[in-house]
Amino acid sequence: MVSFLPMEAVGENGGLDLSREIRAADALAGYTFVADGDVLLAKVTPCFENGKGSVVTGLVGGAGFATTEVYTLRPGPDVHARFLDYLLQSRVFRAYGTARLTGAGGLKRLSATDLRNFEARIPSHGEQVAIADFLDRETARIDTLIEEQQRLIDLLRERRVDAVAGALQGLQGRTRLKYRAIIQTGVTLNGEGDPAWPEWPYLRVANVQVGRVDLTEVKTIRLKPEDAAASSLLPGDVLMTEGGDIDKLGRGALWSGHIPNALHQNHVFAVRPDEGLLPEFLVYVLDGPEARGYFMTTAKKTTNLASTNKWTLGNLPLACPSVGEQRRVVNYLDEQIEKIDRLVAEAERFIELSRERRAALITAAVTGQIDVRGTAA
């Protein structure tokens, strides 16, 4: 038995998960050999852009196997492994590699030839050690701050869940969604359509996020007007995904008519509440513990994904009190959630700035823009 490193075991900031093992005889033909002291570098998107890589230490017996989607670099006598790892994390190398990624279908790789041809200034061995020691200290401090902010985000999201659960608890008027809303299925995509037909914007699963509609990338489709009518969106529709990550299944987002004449595809439901069910209230219901539990238990599951259907969605149990009570709940949660989301956004911005500082510091150190000799811990 030897250590086994699939891609998920390789961290983005140098960490390694060494919990997996494999029989060496079973790994010889299909994986990349790796030994203690090697430096791993992810070669494939998006892992390359995300900075997956690490100095390898602690392997069972000093050796193991890794996914073929990483390069194994074995430093020569004049190159320190930790310095090489930081060099590969630098913006200089990342820009070089990103510009040379090749491939099709959204899966691109850095070639071994381009990796070998990367040119960099390699200082003396002693200076490499000094740079690595300096970056070990400074990046550890930054990483600690990032971890603290991530823990804060986790706590805030727990508070959000608790706020929604508390506001929905004990509400009267039990019913099922199909009795208070029309559930509209979307257009099925069949080719590009006739060029003479009108072009319509349409929403996909990627556009429907938890509590919001993401319009960063909206695709279009050509359809006859009579065919498009059955999938047209109206302000006040609540968008839900048919499938996706199990913990996000059943997520809801309010459509406010962001784009005129928009449609939705067949993997997105448009739930159209009647006058006795506020759309904003339904969005919070879908984010509540009862709805989450319902979709978790009724979903059709695969390894990492899950899906539901119109019939299951229609049978979603929910409390539907008076419109006045619904409005009270919505107003309360809007106020609470706005505070929480603002704090989450501030923490996420802090993390983003910290990561930018980390990358800039690594780049400056390995390229000689700052002199780290003689720096104290």
C-alpha positions as CSV (number, residue, x, y, z in Angstrom):
1,M,0.0,0.0,0.0
2,V,1.2,3.5,-1.0
3,S,-0.2,7.0,-0.8
4,F,-2.7,8.0,-3.4
5,L,-3.4,11.6,-4.4
6,P,-6.4,12.2,-6.6
7,M,-7.0,15.9,-7.7
8,E,-9.2,16.6,-4.7
9,A,-6.3,15.7,-2.4
10,V,-4.2,18.5,-3.8
11,G,-4.8,21.8,-2.1
12,E,-4.8,25.3,-3.6
13,N,-2.4,26.7,-1.0
14,G,0.0,23.9,-0.7
15,G,-2.0,21.5,1.4
16,L,-2.1,17.7,0.8
17,D,-4.7,15.2,2.0
18,L,-2.7,12.0,2.6
19,S,-5.6,9.9,3.9
20,R,-6.0,7.8,0.8
21,E,-3.9,4.7,-0.1
22,I,-3.7,2.3,-3.1
23,R,-2.0,-0.9,-3.9
24,A,1.2,-0.1,-5.8
25,A,0.6,-2.9,-8.3
26,D,-2.8,-1.5,-9.1
27,A,-1.5,2.0,-9.7
28,L,1.6,1.4,-11.9
29,A,-0.2,1.7,-15.2
30,G,-2.7,4.4,-14.7
31,Y,-1.3,7.1,-12.4
32,T,1.7,9.4,-12.0
33,F,4.5,8.3,-9.7
34,V,5.4,10.7,-7.0
35,A,8.0,10.8,-4.2
36,D,8.7,12.9,-1.1
37,G,10.4,16.1,-2.1
38,D,8.6,16.4,-5.5
39,V,6.5,19.4,-6.4
40,L,3.1,18.8,-7.9
41,L,1.4,21.1,-10.4
42,A,-2.1,20.7,-11.7
43,K,-2.1,20.8,-15.5
44,V,-5.8,21.0,-16.3
45,T,-8.5,23.7,-16.0
46,P,-9.8,25.0,-13.7
47,C,-7.4,23.4,-11.2
48,F,-4.4,25.1,-12.9
49,E,-6.0,28.6,-12.6
50,N,-7.0,27.9,-9.0
51,G,-3.4,27.2,-8.1
52,K,-3.5,23.6,-7.1
53,G,-0.1,22.3,-6.3
54,S,2.2,21.4,-3.4
55,V,5.5,20.2,-2.1
56,V,5.1,16.5,-1.4
57,T,6.0,15.2,2.1
58,G,4.8,12.5,4.3
59,L,4.0,9.8,1.8
60,V,3.6,6.2,3.0
61,G,7.1,4.8,2.5
62,G,8.2,8.0,0.9
63,A,6.4,7.3,-2.4
64,G,3.0,7.1,-4.0
65,F,0.8,7.8,-7.0
66,A,-1.2,10.8,-8.1
67,T,-3.7,11.7,-10.7
68,T,-2.4,12.0,-14.3
69,E,-3.8,15.5,-14.3
70,V,-0.7,16.8,-12.4
71,Y,2.9,17.2,-13.3
72,T,5.5,15.9,-11.0
73,L,8.6,18.2,-10.8
74,R,11.7,16.8,-9.1
75,P,14.0,19.7,-8.2
76,G,17.7,19.4,-9.1
77,P,20.5,20.0,-6.6
78,D,20.5,23.7,-7.2
79,V,16.8,24.2,-6.7
80,H,14.9,24.2,-3.4
81,A,11.5,22.5,-3.6
82,R,9.7,25.1,-1.5
83,F,11.1,27.9,-3.7
84,L,10.0,26.1,-6.8
85,D,6.5,25.6,-5.4
86,Y,6.3,29.3,-4.7
87,L,7.6,30.2,-8.2
88,L,4.8,28.1,-9.7
89,Q,2.3,30.0,-7.6
90,S,3.6,33.4,-8.8
91,R,1.6,35.6,-11.1
92,V,4.4,35.5,-13.6
93,F,4.2,31.7,-14.0
94,R,0.3,31.7,-13.8
95,A,0.1,34.3,-16.6
96,Y,2.6,32.4,-18.7
97,G,0.7,29.1,-18.2
98,T,-2.8,30.5,-18.6
99,A,-1.8,32.1,-22.0
100,R,-0.7,28.7,-23.2
101,L,-3.5,26.4,-22.1
102,T,-4.8,24.4,-25.0
103,G,-7.7,22.0,-25.5
104,A,-11.4,21.9,-26.4
105,G,-14.8,21.5,-24.7
106,G,-13.9,23.7,-21.8
107,L,-11.1,21.3,-20.7
108,K,-7.7,22.8,-21.3
109,R,-4.2,21.8,-20.3
110,L,-0.7,23.2,-20.0
111,S,1.6,21.1,-22.2
112,A,4.8,19.6,-20.8
113,T,6.7,21.4,-23.5
114,D,5.4,24.8,-22.4
115,L,6.1,23.9,-18.8
116,R,9.7,23.0,-19.6
117,N,10.2,26.2,-21.6
118,F,9.2,28.6,-18.8
119,E,12.2,30.9,-18.0
120,A,12.8,32.3,-14.6
121,R,15.6,33.8,-12.5
122,I,16.8,31.2,-10.1
123,P,18.8,32.8,-7.2
124,S,21.4,31.1,-5.1
125,H,20.4,28.1,-3.0
126,G,20.8,30.2,0.2
127,E,18.6,33.0,-1.2
128,Q,16.0,30.4,-2.3
129,V,15.8,29.1,1.3
130,A,15.5,32.7,2.7
131,I,12.7,33.5,0.2
132,A,10.9,30.2,1.1
133,D,11.2,30.8,4.8
134,F,10.0,34.4,4.4
135,L,7.0,33.3,2.4
136,D,6.2,30.4,4.7
137,R,5.8,33.0,7.6
138,E,4.0,35.7,5.7
139,T,1.6,33.4,3.8
140,A,0.8,31.5,7.0
141,R,-0.3,34.8,8.6
142,I,-2.4,35.7,5.6
143,D,-3.9,32.2,5.5
144,T,-4.8,32.4,9.2
145,L,-6.7,35.7,8.6
146,I,-8.5,34.1,5.6
147,E,-9.5,31.1,7.7
148,E,-10.9,33.4,10.4
149,Q,-13.0,35.3,7.9
150,Q,-14.2,32.0,6.3
151,R,-15.3,30.8,9.8
152,L,-17.1,34.1,10.2
153,I,-18.9,33.5,6.9
154,D,-19.9,30.0,8.0
155,L,-21.3,31.4,11.2
156,L,-23.2,34.1,9.4
157,R,-24.7,31.6,7.0
158,E,-25.8,29.5,9.9
159,R,-27.4,32.6,11.4
160,R,-29.2,33.1,8.1
161,V,-30.6,29.6,8.2
162,D,-31.7,30.0,11.8
163,A,-33.4,33.3,11.0
164,V,-35.4,31.8,8.1
165,A,-36.3,28.7,10.2
166,G,-37.4,30.8,13.2
167,A,-39.6,33.1,11.1
168,L,-41.4,30.2,9.4
169,Q,-41.9,28.2,12.5
170,G,-45.5,27.8,13.7
171,L,-47.2,29.4,10.7
172,Q,-50.7,28.3,10.0
173,G,-52.5,27.4,6.7
174,R,-51.0,24.0,5.7
175,T,-51.3,23.2,2.0
176,R,-49.3,22.0,-1.0
177,L,-47.7,24.2,-3.6
178,K,-49.8,22.9,-6.5
179,Y,-52.9,24.3,-4.8
180,R,-51.4,27.8,-4.6
181,A,-49.3,28.1,-7.8
182,I,-49.0,27.2,-11.4
183,I,-45.7,25.3,-12.2
184,Q,-44.5,26.0,-15.7
185,T,-41.9,23.8,-17.3
186,G,-39.5,25.5,-19.8
187,V,-38.5,25.1,-23.4
188,T,-36.6,22.0,-24.5
189,L,-33.6,23.0,-26.7
190,N,-33.6,21.3,-30.1
191,G,-30.8,22.7,-32.2
192,E,-30.3,26.4,-33.1
193,G,-33.7,27.0,-34.7
194,D,-34.6,28.7,-37.9
195,P,-32.7,32.0,-38.6
196,A,-36.0,33.6,-39.6
197,W,-37.5,33.0,-36.2
198,P,-37.2,35.7,-33.4
199,E,-34.3,35.4,-31.0
200,W,-35.2,35.1,-27.3
201,P,-33.0,35.3,-24.2
202,Y,-33.5,32.2,-22.0
203,L,-32.4,31.2,-18.5
204,R,-30.5,28.0,-17.6
205,V,-29.7,26.3,-14.3
206,A,-26.5,28.4,-14.0
207,N,-28.6,31.6,-14.0
208,V,-30.6,30.5,-11.0
209,Q,-28.7,30.9,-7.7
210,V,-29.8,30.7,-4.1
211,G,-32.0,33.8,-3.6
212,R,-30.8,35.6,-6.8
213,V,-30.8,35.5,-10.6
214,D,-27.3,35.6,-12.1
215,L,-27.4,37.4,-15.4
216,T,-23.6,37.4,-16.1
217,E,-24.1,35.1,-19.1
218,V,-27.5,34.8,-20.7
219,K,-27.8,32.7,-23.8
220,T,-30.4,33.1,-26.6
221,I,-32.6,30.7,-28.7
222,R,-34.6,31.1,-31.9
223,L,-38.2,30.0,-31.6
224,K,-41.6,30.7,-33.1
225,P,-43.6,33.2,-31.0
226,E,-46.3,30.6,-30.3
227,D,-43.7,28.1,-29.1
228,A,-42.0,30.7,-26.9
229,A,-45.2,31.7,-25.2
230,A,-45.4,28.5,-23.2
231,S,-42.0,29.3,-21.6
232,S,-42.2,33.0,-21.2
233,L,-41.4,34.5,-17.8
234,L,-43.5,37.1,-15.9
235,P,-42.4,39.4,-13.1
236,G,-43.2,37.6,-9.8
237,D,-42.3,34.1,-11.1
238,V,-40.2,32.1,-8.7
239,L,-37.4,30.3,-10.5
240,M,-36.3,26.8,-9.3
241,T,-33.8,24.3,-10.7
242,E,-34.9,20.8,-11.7
243,G,-31.5,19.4,-10.8
244,G,-28.0,20.2,-9.5
245,D,-26.1,19.9,-6.2
246,I,-28.1,18.1,-3.6
247,D,-27.7,20.9,-1.0
248,K,-29.0,23.5,-3.5
249,L,-31.9,21.5,-5.0
250,G,-35.1,23.4,-4.6
251,R,-33.4,26.8,-4.3
252,G,-35.6,29.7,-5.4
253,A,-35.0,33.1,-7.0
254,L,-37.5,35.8,-7.7
255,W,-37.8,37.0,-11.3
256,S,-38.5,40.7,-11.5
257,G,-38.5,41.1,-15.2
258,H,-34.8,41.8,-15.4
259,I,-34.7,41.1,-19.2
260,P,-37.7,41.7,-21.4
261,N,-39.2,38.7,-23.2
262,A,-37.1,36.1,-21.4
263,L,-37.8,32.4,-21.4
264,H,-36.6,29.5,-19.3
265,Q,-35.3,26.1,-20.3
266,N,-36.8,22.8,-19.3
267,H,-34.3,22.3,-16.4
268,V,-35.7,25.4,-14.7
269,F,-39.2,25.6,-13.3
270,A,-41.2,28.9,-13.2
271,V,-43.5,28.8,-10.2
272,R,-46.3,31.4,-10.6
273,P,-48.1,31.9,-7.2
274,D,-51.8,32.9,-7.0
275,E,-53.0,36.0,-5.2
276,G,-52.9,34.2,-1.9
277,L,-49.2,33.4,-2.0
278,L,-46.6,36.1,-2.1
279,P,-43.6,35.3,-4.4
280,E,-41.2,36.8,-1.9
281,F,-42.6,34.6,0.9
282,L,-42.3,31.5,-1.3
283,V,-38.6,32.2,-1.9
284,Y,-38.1,32.2,1.8
285,V,-40.2,29.0,2.2
286,L,-37.9,27.3,-0.3
287,D,-34.9,28.3,1.7
288,G,-36.5,27.0,4.9
289,P,-35.7,23.7,6.7
290,E,-39.0,22.0,5.7
291,A,-38.5,22.5,2.0
292,R,-34.8,21.6,2.1
293,G,-35.6,18.4,4.0
294,Y,-38.4,17.6,1.5
295,F,-36.2,17.9,-1.5
296,M,-33.4,16.0,0.2
297,T,-35.7,13.0,0.9
298,T,-37.7,13.0,-2.4
299,A,-34.9,13.8,-4.9
300,K,-33.6,11.3,-7.4
301,K,-29.9,11.1,-6.5
302,T,-26.7,10.2,-8.3
303,T,-23.1,10.3,-7.0
304,N,-22.9,14.1,-6.7
305,L,-26.1,15.5,-8.1
306,A,-29.8,15.2,-7.6
307,S,-33.0,16.1,-9.5
308,T,-36.7,16.6,-8.9
309,N,-39.8,16.8,-11.1
310,K,-42.9,18.8,-11.6
311,W,-45.1,16.3,-9.7
312,T,-42.8,16.2,-6.6
313,L,-42.5,20.0,-6.7
314,G,-46.2,20.4,-6.8
315,N,-46.6,18.2,-3.7
316,L,-44.2,20.4,-1.6
317,P,-45.9,21.0,1.8
318,L,-45.9,24.5,3.0
319,A,-47.5,26.8,5.5
320,C,-49.6,29.5,3.7
321,P,-51.0,32.0,6.3
322,S,-52.8,35.2,5.4
323,V,-51.2,37.6,3.0
324,G,-50.7,40.1,5.8
325,E,-48.8,37.5,7.9
326,Q,-46.7,36.6,4.9
327,R,-45.9,40.2,4.4
328,R,-44.8,40.5,8.0
329,V,-42.5,37.5,7.7
330,V,-41.0,38.9,4.4
331,N,-40.4,42.3,5.9
332,Y,-38.7,40.8,9.0
333,L,-36.5,38.5,7.0
334,D,-35.6,41.1,4.4
335,E,-34.2,43.2,7.2
336,Q,-32.4,40.4,8.9
337,I,-31.0,38.8,5.8
338,E,-29.8,42.2,4.4
339,K,-27.7,42.7,7.5
340,I,-26.3,39.2,7.3
341,D,-25.6,39.4,3.6
342,R,-23.8,42.7,4.0
343,L,-21.5,41.2,6.6
344,V,-20.9,38.1,4.4
345,A,-20.0,40.4,1.5
346,E,-17.6,42.4,3.6
347,A,-15.9,39.2,4.8
348,E,-15.7,37.8,1.2
349,R,-14.2,41.1,0.1
350,F,-11.6,40.8,2.8
351,I,-10.7,37.3,1.7
352,E,-10.4,38.4,-1.9
353,L,-8.1,41.3,-1.0
354,S,-6.0,38.9,1.2
355,R,-5.6,36.4,-1.6
356,E,-4.5,39.2,-3.9
357,R,-2.0,40.3,-1.4
358,R,-0.8,36.8,-1.0
359,A,-0.3,36.4,-4.7
360,A,1.5,39.8,-5.0
361,L,3.8,39.0,-2.1
362,I,4.8,35.6,-3.6
363,T,5.4,37.1,-7.0
364,A,7.5,40.0,-5.5
365,A,9.6,37.6,-3.5
366,V,10.4,35.0,-6.1
367,T,11.2,37.6,-8.8
368,G,13.5,39.6,-6.6
369,Q,11.3,42.7,-6.3
370,I,11.8,42.6,-2.6
371,D,14.9,41.6,-0.6
372,V,14.0,39.1,2.1
373,R,17.5,38.4,3.3
374,G,17.9,39.1,7.0
375,T,14.1,39.4,7.6
376,A,13.2,38.4,11.1
377,A,10.3,36.1,12.0
